[in-house]
Amino acid sequence: TENCQTIALPGCWLLNWTSVVELTTDDPHINVMQKKEVVSGVIGLPDVFTYGNIFIARESYTNGPTSCTVNTNSEVFFTDGRNERIRKVSVVHALCAAVQRDFITDADKTAWQAHTTNIATVCAAVSNLAEIQRALIESDDLDLLRSGFCDLQSPCLPTANVIVLCSVCTSMVASGTVSSWPSACPAQDLCTCRNAIVAAMTSVVYLNCPNSEAQHDSWHKWITAYTTCWEVALDSDELYLSDENKTAELETAVQSCST
């Protein structure tokens, strides 16, 4: 919407929880309640609660949140699946690098917002992304993401890691090594989506947002789980990006497998 972004990508985190506790507006731990406050650009009932206790804040997240909204002031609001209830938790909000951090500049915030817009635009073109996303959310099985988003099953290439292949294939096209997108590479729209995700994941805001003991809500899980593509990568995969000889070896294999 015009003044608000609902983002399903790395950067909005839910802290680890242990149990579900139903909270009401009469809860003594709610130190500020601004009922009927309008959060610009958000569809639904914009009730904003501010919790000062980190443990109560964690419990409040389990009362139905499945998405995250950031307004034009870079304030973070956690919402339920249909934006019917919006919670702003002051303890967590103050920790996030997107706000209230001296070293996060306005340019950093602007860049982060550009990343979120770019991901939403370019990843929409990935044909099977919705199916992968749905399957991952329903089954909570990272193997589904690995098989559909992390690995390219090609017996011709020395690596199946999509992060590595997308980096090398994109570089080959940009440098003029090849005149068109090699057929042995992952789908170009998948690599474009991957590049947008990695750009967000290496941004100042994301790198400094708290993620210790973090658990993502379902709508963020599919895309933040993309980090597993790195975590399980073989050391030899990393060499294809850092060693010129290994990079040249992979480029040769890509061209050979594309003929």
N, C-alpha and C positions, 0 to 999 in steps of 0.2 A: 504494500500500500504506500501511499504518498509519504507519510511521516514515520513509518515504522517498518522494520524488516523482521520477518520470521525466518530464522536461519537454521538450517539442518546441516551443520558442518562443524569442524573442530573449533573450540573456543568457548562454548557454553557448556559448563560442566555441572553435573549433579554430584554432590558429595555422597560418600558412602553411607548407606543406611542399614539398619538392622531390623526394623519392624515398622509396621504401618500403624499410625496413630491418627484417628480422626480428630481434626481440630475444628472448633466452632468459633463464631465471632465473640463468644463469651469467654474464650480461653484467657486465663490470667497472664499468659506469656506474650500476648499481643500488646505491645506497648504503644503502637500507633495503628489506627485503622482509619483509612480515608475512603469510606464507602461512597460510591457514585463518582469518585474522581475520574475524570476523563483522561485516558491515555491516548494521545492523538494517533489516529491511523489504525487503531486496533478494533477489530470486530468482536463484539461480545459484551459481557458485563465487566467493566473495568474496575473491579474492586481491588484495591491495593492494600496489602497488609505488610507491615514492616516488623520483623522479629529481631530482637536484640540478642537472643540466645542461640548460639550456634547449634546446639543439640535439638532445640525445638525447630530451628530452621531446617535441619536435615529431615525431621519427621514430617514437616509440612510438604516437602517435596513428594512424599509418597502418596499424598492425597490427590492423585490423579494427574500429575504434570506429564506432558509428553512433548512439549516444545518450549522454545525460548524466543523471546522477543526483545529487540534492542530498539530504543527510541532514538530520536535525533540527538539526544544528549549523551548517547552511549550508555544509558542506564539499562540494566538487565532486568527483565521481568520473566519469571517462569510461569508457564500457562498450562492449562489442561489441553486436551486434544482439539477442542473446538473453540479455544480462547474464551470459554465461558467464565473462567476465573483466572485472574492474573495476580501473581504474588511477586512482590519485590522484597527480597530479604536483605536487610541492611548489612548483616555480617559478611555474607558471601559477596554481595555487591561491592563492598569496600575493598575486598581482596583482589578482584579481577583487574587485570592490567588495563582494561579498556577505560577504566574510570579511576579517579582519585589516586593516580600514580604520577609523581612528578616527572619521571623519565619517559612517560608516554606522551608524545607530542600530538598536536592537532593533526599533523601530517600522518602520523602513525594511525590515528583513528580513521582518518579519511581513507588511507590505504586499506585498512581492514574492511571498511564498508564496501570499498571497490572490489575486494576479494570475494565478499559474500555475494555481491551482485553477479560477478563474473562466473562463480561456481553455479549459481542458479541458472544462468543463461546457457553456458556451454555443456553442462552435464545433462541438461534436459534432452540433448540430442543422442545420448547413448541408448541404443535400442533396447537392451535387456536390463538396463539399470533398475527400472521399477520392479522387475521380477526379482532381481537380486536383493533389492532393498526389502521387499515384502517378505521374502523367504528368510532373510537374516533376522528381521524383527520377530517373525512368528516362531522361529526355531531357536533363536539365540545361539546359532552354530556358526562359528567363524570359518569353518571349513567351506561353507557355502560361498563366503566372500572370497576366500582364497581361490577357489576353483573358477569363480566367475569374474574376479576383479584383480587378483594378484598374479595369477599364473597364466601364461599362454602355452597351451599344450602343443608344442611343435618339436617333433623328434629331430628336425633338421638343424635346429639352433642349439648352441652350447649352453644356453640359459633359458629358463621359462619365466623369469622374473619380469613382470610388466613394468615396474619402476625403471629397471635397467634398460629394457628394450625401448620404452617410450622416450627415455632420455637420449639414447643413441640414435634412434630413428628420427626424432625431431631435429637433432644436431646434423644428421646427414642431409636432410632436406634443406635446412637453413644454410649450410655451408656450400651447397651445390654439389656435394658428393654424388647425389642421385637427383634426377630431374623431377621425380614424382614419388609419392608415398609408396615404399616397398611393400609388396604383398605379403611378405613374411612377417611384417611387423604387426603388433596389435592394431585393432581398428583405429583409424585416425581420430574419430570422435572420442574414443575411450582415452587416447593419449592426451587429447586436448583437455578433457575433463581432469585427467590425472595431473597435468601441468597446473591447472587452476587450483586443485587441492593442495599440491605441494607448495605453491606460492603462498597460500593462506597459512599452511602449517609452519612455514619458515618466516612468517611475519613477526614483527616485534610484539604485537598484541598477543598472538597465540603462544609464542614462546614464553611469555611472562605471565600467562593466565595460570592460576593454580590447577594442577592436575594430579596432585598427590592423593592416592587412595580414591581417585575419582571413579564414579560410575556414570555412564552416559545414559540419558533417557533413550527410548527406543528410536526416536526420529533422528538422533545424532549418532546412534551406535553404528549404523551401516557405514557412515562416512569416516568417523573417527577410527573405526576398526581398520581402516586403510593402513594405519601405522603397522599393523601386523605384517604387511608386505615387506616392511623393512626388518622387523624384529626376527623373522624367521629366515631371512635371506642368508644364503651361504656367503662365507668370506670371499669366495671366488667371484660371486656376483658383484660385490662391491668393487673388486679390482677392475671390472669392465668400465667403471666410471672414473677411477682414480689413476689407472696405469695406462699410459698411451699405447703401449704394445698390445695390451689386452683389449683396449677399445678398438684398435685397428683390426684385431683378430675378429671381434664381433661384427664390425662393419663389413668385413669380407664375407663372413658367414651369412649375414642378412642379404647381401647382394646375390650370393650364390643360391640361397634358398628361394629367392624371389624370381628366379629365371625359370 
